Amino acid sequence: SLSMRLPGLSPALRAYRLSAFAELSAGLLDHGVPLDEAIALGAAASGDRRLDAESKVAVERLRAGHPPAEAFSAFESMPRFARWM
C-alpha cells in the first residue's frame, strides 16, 4: 500500500501490525483457541499481507506435526526475537 512506501512510516506501521498480530494471537491462546487457529486469525486480522502469507505456511507446518520452533521459521520477515516469543 501507499503508506508502506512513505519515508519513515513503513517501520512504524510494520511494528504496529506485528504488535497487533502478537496481541491478538496471545489473547486467543489465553481463551483456549488452538495455536494453529490463533496464529491464522491473528495474522489475518493484522492487515499485513506478508505476515498473513507466512502464517499460512507456519499453520500448515503446525498441522503437519512440526514443532512450533520449526513451524515459526516460516515467519522470515519477523524479527527473530518476535518469532521466539
C-alpha positions as CSV (number, residue, x, y, z in Angstrom):
1,S,0.0,0.0,0.0
2,L,1.0,3.6,-0.3
3,S,1.5,4.1,3.4
4,M,4.3,1.4,3.4
5,R,6.2,3.5,0.8
6,L,6.2,6.7,2.7
7,P,9.6,7.6,4.2
8,G,9.8,6.8,7.9
9,L,6.3,5.4,8.2
10,S,7.0,1.9,7.0
11,P,8.9,0.7,10.1
12,A,6.3,2.1,12.4
13,L,3.4,0.6,10.5
14,R,5.2,-2.8,10.3
15,A,5.8,-2.7,14.1
16,Y,2.2,-1.8,14.8
17,R,1.0,-4.7,12.6
18,L,3.4,-7.2,14.3
19,S,2.2,-5.9,17.7
20,A,-1.5,-6.4,16.7
21,F,-0.7,-9.9,15.5
22,A,1.1,-10.8,18.7
23,E,-1.5,-9.3,21.0
24,L,-4.5,-10.9,19.2
25,S,-2.8,-14.3,19.0
26,A,-1.9,-14.2,22.7
27,G,-5.4,-13.2,23.6
28,L,-6.9,-16.1,21.6
29,L,-4.4,-18.5,23.2
30,D,-5.4,-17.3,26.6
31,H,-9.0,-18.1,25.8
32,G,-8.3,-21.7,24.7
33,V,-8.1,-21.3,20.9
34,P,-5.7,-23.9,19.5
35,L,-2.2,-22.5,18.4
36,D,-2.7,-23.0,14.7
37,E,-6.1,-21.2,14.7
38,A,-4.8,-18.4,16.9
39,I,-1.8,-17.8,14.5
40,A,-4.0,-17.8,11.4
41,L,-6.6,-15.4,12.9
42,G,-4.0,-13.1,14.4
43,A,-2.2,-12.8,11.1
44,A,-5.3,-12.3,9.0
45,A,-6.5,-9.5,11.4
46,S,-3.2,-7.7,11.4
47,G,-3.7,-6.3,7.9
48,D,-0.2,-7.3,6.8
49,R,-0.3,-9.4,3.7
50,R,3.2,-10.7,4.1
51,L,2.6,-11.8,7.7
52,D,-0.7,-13.4,6.6
53,A,1.1,-15.4,3.8
54,E,3.9,-16.5,6.2
55,S,1.3,-17.5,8.8
56,K,-0.3,-19.9,6.3
57,V,3.0,-21.7,5.9
58,A,3.5,-21.8,9.6
59,V,0.0,-23.1,10.3
60,E,0.4,-25.8,7.6
61,R,3.6,-26.9,9.3
62,L,2.0,-27.0,12.7
63,R,-0.9,-29.1,11.4
64,A,1.6,-31.5,9.8
65,G,3.1,-32.1,13.2
66,H,6.2,-30.0,13.1
67,P,7.3,-28.4,16.4
68,P,6.4,-24.8,16.9
69,A,10.0,-23.6,16.7
70,E,10.4,-25.2,13.3
71,A,7.0,-24.1,12.1
72,F,7.6,-20.5,13.1
73,S,10.7,-20.3,11.0
74,A,8.2,-19.5,8.2
75,F,7.9,-16.0,9.6
76,E,11.0,-14.8,7.7
77,S,10.0,-11.2,7.8
78,M,9.5,-11.1,11.5
79,P,12.4,-10.3,13.8
80,R,14.0,-13.3,15.5
81,F,13.0,-12.2,18.9
82,A,9.4,-11.9,17.9
83,R,9.4,-15.5,16.5
84,W,11.0,-16.7,19.7
85,M,8.3,-15.0,21.8
